[in-house]
Amino acid sequence: DDSPHNPPPVQQELFGAATCFAGGILMVGAQEGLDIDELCVTVESDVNFTHLLTDNEALPASPLRVKIETKPDDPETLAAVRRIAERATRYAPGVYMLANPMSIALEVSGMK
């Protein structure tokens, strides 16, 4: 069911990345004494499922596009948020898992 209350898995992954970015920015910002009144993080990607059904060589997803909006929006705050967000691309677990190739340990068994 693709209702707004049951988004498809890929949308859930993008939402997880957005919340990971937001949480990291707010957590590190608070630790540094940065006063953020409002924060909006949007994460998008173009998804292509045709490779599952065909020999299509297209990538299954485009690089993540992350848009961060904040209040206050003065240059000092924006620079601090950018610095923290760049750090989040390396260390926030949800973002790391999407941005870095990881091995998959696949296990298939019969159900009991």
Contact map, one row per residue, 1 for C-alpha under 8 A:
1110011100000000000000000000000000000000000000000000000000000000000000000000000000000000000000000000000000000000
1111111100000000000000000000000000000000000000000000000000000000000000000000000000000000000000000000000000000000
1111111000000000000000000000000000000000000000000000000000000000000000000000000000000000000000000000000000000000
0111111000000000000000000000000000000000000000000000000000000000000000000000000000000000000000000000000000000000
0111111000000000000000000000000000000000000000000000000000000000000000000000000000000000000000000000000000000000
1111111100000000000000000000000000000000000000000000000000000000000000000000000000000000000000000000000000000000
1111111110110000000000000000000000000000000000000000000000000000000000000000000000000000000000000000000000000000
1100011111110000000000000000000000000000000000000000000000000000000000000000000000000000000000000000000000000000
0000001111111000000000000000000000000000000000000000000000000000000000000000000000000000000000000000000000000000
0000000111111100000000000000000000000000000000000000000000000000000000000000000000000000000000000000000000000000
0000001111111110000000000000000000000000000000000000000000000000000000000000000000000000000000000000000000000000
0000001111111111000000000000000000000000000000000000000000000000000000000000000000000000000000000000000000000000
0000000011111111100000000000000000000000000000000000000000000000000000000000000000000000000000000000000000000000
0000000001111111110000000000000000000000001110000000000000000000000000000000000000000000000000000000000000000000
0000000000111111111000000000000000000000001000000000000000000000000000000000000000000000000000000000000000000000
0000000000011111111100000000000000000000000000000000000000000000000000000000000000000000000001000000000000000000
0000000000001111111110000000000000000000001000000000000000000000000000000000000000000000000001100100000000000000
0000000000000111111111000000000000000000111000000000000000000000010000000000000000000000000000000000000000000000
0000000000000011111111100000000000000000100000000000000000000000000000000000000000000000000000000000000000000000
0000000000000001111111110000000000000000000000000000000000000000000000000000000000000000000111100000000000000000
0000000000000000111111111000000000000000100000000000000000000000000000000000000000001001100100100000000000000000
0000000000000000011111111100000000000011100000000000000000000000000000000000000000000000000000000000000000000000
0000000000000000001111111110000000000000000000000000000000000000000000000000000000000000000000000000000000000000
0000000000000000000111111111000000000000000000000000000000000000000000000000000000011001000100000000000000000000
0000000000000000000011111111100000000000000000000000000000000000000000000000000010011001000000000000000000000000
0000000000000000000001111111110000010000000000000000000000000000000000000000000000000000000000000000000000000000
0000000000000000000000111111111000000000000000000000000000000000000000000000000000000000000000000000000000000000
0000000000000000000000011111111100000000000000000000000000000000000000000000000000010000000000000000000000000000
0000000000000000000000001111111111110000000000000000000000000000000000000000000110010000000000000000000000000000
0000000000000000000000000111111111100000000000000000000000000000000000000000000000000000000000000000000000000000
0000000000000000000000000011111111000000000000000000000000000000000000000000000000000000000000000000000000000000
0000000000000000000000000001111111000000000000000000000000000000000000000000000000000000000000000000000000000000
0000000000000000000000000000111111100000000000000000000000000000000000000000000000000000000000000000000000000000
0000000000000000000000000000111111110000000000000000000000000000000000000000100100000000000000000000000000000000
0000000000000000000000000000110011111000000000000000000000000000000000010000000000000000000000000000000000000000
0000000000000000000000000100100001111110000000000000000000000000000001110000100000000000000000000000000000000000
0000000000000000000000000000000000111110000000000000000000000000000001110000000000000000000000000000000000000000
0000000000000000000000000000000000011111000000000000000000000000000001110000000000000000000000000000000000000000
0000000000000000000001000000000000011111100000000000000000000000000111100000000000000000000000000000000000000000
0000000000000000000001000000000000000111110000000000000000000000001111000000000000000000000000000000000000000000
0000000000000000011011000000000000000011111000000000000000000000011110000000000000000000000000000000000000000000
0000000000000000010000000000000000000001111100000000000000000000111100000000000000000000000000000000000000000000
0000000000000110110000000000000000000000111110000000000000000001111000000000000000000000000000000000000000000000
0000000000000100000000000000000000000000011111000000000000000001110000000000000000000000000000000000000000000000
0000000000000100000000000000000000000000001111100000000000001111100000000000000000000000000000000000000000000000
0000000000000000000000000000000000000000000111110000000000001110000000000000000000000000000000000000000000000000
0000000000000000000000000000000000000000000011111000000000011100000000000000000000000000000000000000000000000000
0000000000000000000000000000000000000000000001111110000001111000000000000000000000000000000000000000000000000000
0000000000000000000000000000000000000000000000111111100000010000000000000000000000000000000000000000000000000000
0000000000000000000000000000000000000000000000011111110100010000000000000000000000000000000000000000000000000000
0000000000000000000000000000000000000000000000011111111111110000000000000000000000000000000000000000000000000000
0000000000000000000000000000000000000000000000001111111000000000000000000000000000000000000000000000000000000000
0000000000000000000000000000000000000000000000001111111000000000000000000000000000000000000000000000000000000000
0000000000000000000000000000000000000000000000000111111100000000000000000000000000000000000000000000000000000000
0000000000000000000000000000000000000000000000000011111110000000000000000000000000000000000000000000000000000000
0000000000000000000000000000000000000000000000000110011111000000000000000000000000000000000000000000000000000000
0000000000000000000000000000000000000000000000000010001111100000000000000000000000000000000000000000000000000000
0000000000000000000000000000000000000000000000010010000111110000000000000000000000000000000000000000000000000000
0000000000000000000000000000000000000000000000010010000011111100000000000000000000000000000000000000000000000000
0000000000000000000000000000000000000000000000111110000001111100000000000000000000000000000000000000000000000000
0000000000000000000000000000000000000000000011110000000000111110000000000000000000000000000000000000000000000000
0000000000000000000000000000000000000000000011100000000000111111000000000000000000000000000000000000000000000000
0000000000000000000000000000000000000000000011000000000000001111100000000000000000000000000000000000000000000000
0000000000000000000000000000000000000000001110000000000000000111110000000000000000000000000000000000000000000000
0000000000000000000000000000000000000000011110000000000000000011111000000000000000000000000000000000000000000000
0000000000000000010000000000000000000000111100000000000000000001111100000000000000000000000000000000000000000000
0000000000000000000000000000000000000001111000000000000000000000111110000000000000000000000000000000000000000000
0000000000000000000000000000000000000011110000000000000000000000011111000000000000000000000000000000000000000000
0000000000000000000000000000000000000011100000000000000000000000001111100000000000000000000000000000000000000000
0000000000000000000000000000000000011111000000000000000000000000000111111000010000000000000000000000000000000000
0000000000000000000000000000000000011110000000000000000000000000000011111100000000000000000000000000000000000000
0000000000000000000000000000000000111100000000000000000000000000000001111100100000000000000000000000000000000000
0000000000000000000000000000000000000000000000000000000000000000000001111110110000000000000000000000000000000000
0000000000000000000000000000000000000000000000000000000000000000000000111111110000000000000000000000000000000000
0000000000000000000000000000000000000000000000000000000000000000000000001111111000000000000000000000000000000000
0000000000000000000000000000000000000000000000000000000000000000000000000111111100000000000000000000000000000000
0000000000000000000000000000000001010000000000000000000000000000000000011111111110000000000000000000000000000000
0000000000000000000000000000000000000000000000000000000000000000000001001111111111000000000000000000000000000000
0000000000000000000000000000000000000000000000000000000000000000000000000011111111100000000000000000000000000000
0000000000000000000000000000100001000000000000000000000000000000000000000001111111110000000000000000000000000000
0000000000000000000000001000100000000000000000000000000000000000000000000000111111111000000000000000000000000000
0000000000000000000000000000000000000000000000000000000000000000000000000000011111111100000000000000000000000000
0000000000000000000000000000000000000000000000000000000000000000000000000000001111111110000000000000000000000000
0000000000000000000000011001100000000000000000000000000000000000000000000000000111111111000000000000000000000000
0000000000000000000010011000000000000000000000000000000000000000000000000000000011111111100000000000000000000000
0000000000000000000000000000000000000000000000000000000000000000000000000000000001111111110000000000000000000000
0000000000000000000000000000000000000000000000000000000000000000000000000000000000111111111100000000000000000000
0000000000000000000010011000000000000000000000000000000000000000000000000000000000011111111100100000000000000000
0000000000000000000010000000000000000000000000000000000000000000000000000000000000001111111100110010000000000000
0000000000000000000000000000000000000000000000000000000000000000000000000000000000000111111100110000000000000000
0000000000000000000000000000000000000000000000000000000000000000000000000000000000000011111110110000000000000000
0000000000000000000110010000000000000000000000000000000000000000000000000000000000000011111111110000000000000000
0000000000000000000100000000000000000000000000000000000000000000000000000000000000000000001111111000000000000000
0000000000000001100100000000000000000000000000000000000000000000000000000000000000000000000111111100000000000000
0000000000000000100110000000000000000000000000000000000000000000000000000000000000000001111111111110000000000000
0000000000000000000000000000000000000000000000000000000000000000000000000000000000000000111111111111000000000000
0000000000000000000000000000000000000000000000000000000000000000000000000000000000000000000011111111110000000000
0000000000000000100000000000000000000000000000000000000000000000000000000000000000000000000001111111100000000000
0000000000000000000000000000000000000000000000000000000000000000000000000000000000000000100000111111100000000000
0000000000000000000000000000000000000000000000000000000000000000000000000000000000000000000000011111110000000000
0000000000000000000000000000000000000000000000000000000000000000000000000000000000000000000000001111111000000000
0000000000000000000000000000000000000000000000000000000000000000000000000000000000000000000000001001111100000000
0000000000000000000000000000000000000000000000000000000000000000000000000000000000000000000000000000111110000000
0000000000000000000000000000000000000000000000000000000000000000000000000000000000000000000000000000011111000000
0000000000000000000000000000000000000000000000000000000000000000000000000000000000000000000000000000001111100000
0000000000000000000000000000000000000000000000000000000000000000000000000000000000000000000000000000000111110000
0000000000000000000000000000000000000000000000000000000000000000000000000000000000000000000000000000000011111000
0000000000000000000000000000000000000000000000000000000000000000000000000000000000000000000000000000000001111100
0000000000000000000000000000000000000000000000000000000000000000000000000000000000000000000000000000000000111110
0000000000000000000000000000000000000000000000000000000000000000000000000000000000000000000000000000000000011111
0000000000000000000000000000000000000000000000000000000000000000000000000000000000000000000000000000000000001111
0000000000000000000000000000000000000000000000000000000000000000000000000000000000000000000000000000000000000111
